[in-house]
Amino acid sequence: MSRIGSLPVEIPEGVEVTISDKNLVSVKGPLGELEQQVDKSITVKKEESSVVVTRQSEQKEHKSLHGLYRSLISNMITGVKEGFKKELELIGVGYRAANQGQILELSIGYSHTIMLQLPEEIKLETVTKRGKPPTIKLESHDKQLIGHYAAKIRSLRKPEPYKGKGIKYAGEYIRRKAGKAAAKA
């Protein structure tokens, strides 16, 4: 039995969950609205103040989908109630970040600045403080969307293991390597 899938998802006050007969789960809350199409081998039911996810059989595929859709529904409910945040830091001399509305402008060591258009569902903020690396703050009710764009921004200049320069998540640990000077000794 799936340990994650068998747990019911509690519906907090202010959040409305509707399940259509075509296995489409819609969640509406104070921060927005999300929809998720559920596989036909998984059954989603609303019971009083919780959502219960069940599967048809004990096949390996059905077991994995059971936990997946329970987690997706849980993330949707958390997202429309509280929201999700991601923070990225730019480590490197001359690395800068600025934004005009939903357009993120990055200067990260290339010969040109990189302009990235973010969707309206993501709230974008750039912070530059003296003595601290520039920070990009992303907020959204959609966990998949915010994770996708945070990974996209990070992929523009991944942190390298020798000096640690690049774009990293706040709190992320970068394993450092010794340079070639250490090999001569």
C-alpha positions in Angstrom: 0.0 0.0 0.0 1.3 3.5 -0.9 2.2 5.4 2.2 1.8 8.8 0.7 -1.2 7.9 -1.6 -3.2 6.5 1.2 -3.1 9.6 3.4 -6.1 11.9 2.9 -5.5 15.5 1.9 -7.1 18.0 4.3 -8.9 20.9 2.7 -8.3 24.1 4.8 -11.0 26.9 5.1 -11.1 29.2 2.1 -10.2 26.5 -0.4 -12.7 25.0 -2.7 -12.1 21.6 -4.4 -14.3 20.3 -7.3 -13.9 17.0 -9.0 -15.5 16.6 -12.5 -16.7 13.2 -13.8 -13.7 13.3 -16.3 -11.2 13.1 -13.4 -10.4 16.8 -13.6 -9.5 18.2 -10.1 -10.0 22.0 -9.7 -8.7 23.8 -6.7 -9.7 27.5 -6.0 -8.3 29.6 -3.1 -7.4 33.1 -2.1 -4.1 33.1 -4.2 -5.5 31.6 -7.4 -7.0 28.6 -9.2 -5.3 25.4 -10.4 -6.5 22.3 -12.4 -5.0 18.8 -12.7 -6.1 16.0 -15.0 -5.9 12.7 -13.2 -5.2 9.3 -14.9 -8.3 7.1 -15.3 -6.7 4.3 -13.2 -6.8 6.7 -10.1 -10.1 7.6 -8.4 -10.3 11.0 -6.5 -13.2 11.5 -4.1 -14.1 14.5 -1.9 -15.2 13.4 1.7 -16.3 16.2 4.0 -13.2 18.3 4.6 -10.6 16.1 2.8 -9.7 14.6 -0.6 -9.1 10.8 -0.8 -7.1 9.3 -3.6 -7.5 5.5 -4.4 -6.2 3.2 -7.1 -7.7 0.3 -9.1 -5.1 -2.4 -8.6 -1.7 -3.2 -7.0 0.2 -2.9 -10.3 3.5 -1.1 -10.0 2.4 1.7 -12.4 -0.9 2.3 -10.5 1.0 2.4 -7.2 3.4 5.1 -8.5 0.6 7.1 -10.0 -1.3 6.8 -6.7 1.4 8.7 -4.7 2.1 11.1 -7.6 -1.5 12.4 -7.9 -2.0 12.6 -4.1 1.2 14.8 -3.9 0.1 16.9 -6.9 -3.3 17.6 -5.3 -1.7 18.3 -1.9 0.7 20.8 -3.6 -2.3 22.5 -5.4 -4.2 23.0 -2.1 -1.1 24.3 -0.4 -0.3 26.6 -3.3 -3.7 28.3 -3.5 -3.8 28.7 0.3 -0.2 29.7 1.2 1.9 29.8 -2.1 5.4 28.8 -2.8 8.7 30.8 -2.8 12.1 30.2 -4.5 15.1 32.3 -3.9 18.2 32.4 -6.2 21.6 34.0 -5.5 24.0 35.3 -8.1 27.6 34.6 -7.0 30.3 36.2 -9.1 32.1 39.6 -9.6 29.9 41.8 -11.7 26.9 39.5 -11.7 23.7 41.6 -11.6 19.9 41.1 -11.8 17.2 43.6 -12.4 13.5 43.4 -13.4 11.0 45.6 -15.2 7.6 44.1 -14.5 7.8 40.4 -15.5 11.0 40.8 -17.5 14.1 39.6 -15.7 17.4 41.1 -16.9 20.6 39.2 -16.0 24.2 40.2 -16.4 26.1 37.0 -15.6 29.5 37.2 -17.3 28.4 36.8 -20.9 29.1 39.5 -23.6 25.4 40.4 -23.6 22.6 40.7 -21.0 20.0 38.0 -20.8 16.4 39.0 -20.9 13.8 36.4 -19.6 10.0 36.9 -19.8 8.3 35.3 -16.8 4.5 34.4 -16.8 2.0 36.6 -14.9 1.4 33.8 -12.3 4.9 34.3 -10.9 5.6 37.4 -8.8 9.2 38.5 -9.5 11.5 40.6 -7.2 15.2 41.3 -7.5 17.1 42.5 -4.4 20.6 44.0 -4.5 22.2 44.9 -1.1 25.7 46.1 -0.6 28.0 43.3 0.6 25.6 40.6 -0.3 25.1 38.7 -3.6 22.2 39.9 -5.8 19.0 37.8 -5.1 16.1 36.8 -7.3 12.9 36.1 -5.4 10.0 34.1 -7.1 6.6 33.6 -5.6 3.6 31.7 -7.1 0.7 29.5 -6.3 1.8 26.9 -8.8 4.7 24.7 -7.5 5.5 23.1 -10.9 5.6 26.5 -12.7 7.8 28.2 -10.1 10.2 25.2 -10.0 10.5 25.1 -13.8 11.4 28.8 -14.1 13.8 28.7 -11.1 15.6 25.8 -12.8 15.6 27.6 -16.1 17.2 30.7 -14.5 19.8 28.5 -12.7 20.6 26.7 -15.9 21.8 30.0 -17.5 24.9 29.9 -15.4 25.2 26.8 -13.1 27.5 27.1 -10.1 30.9 25.7 -11.0 32.9 23.6 -8.4 36.2 25.5 -8.4 35.3 29.1 -7.4 31.6 28.6 -6.8 30.6 31.2 -9.3 27.1 31.0 -10.9 23.4 31.1 -10.0 22.5 28.9 -7.1 19.4 28.4 -4.9 19.5 30.2 -1.5 20.9 27.7 1.0 22.3 25.3 -1.7 25.6 23.8 -0.9 28.2 23.7 -3.7 30.8 21.0 -3.4 34.2 22.6 -4.0 37.1 21.0 -5.8 40.8 21.8 -5.4 42.4 23.4 -8.4 45.5 22.3 -10.3 47.7 24.0 -7.8 46.7 21.4 -5.2 47.8 18.6 -7.6 51.4 19.9 -7.9 52.1 19.8 -4.1 
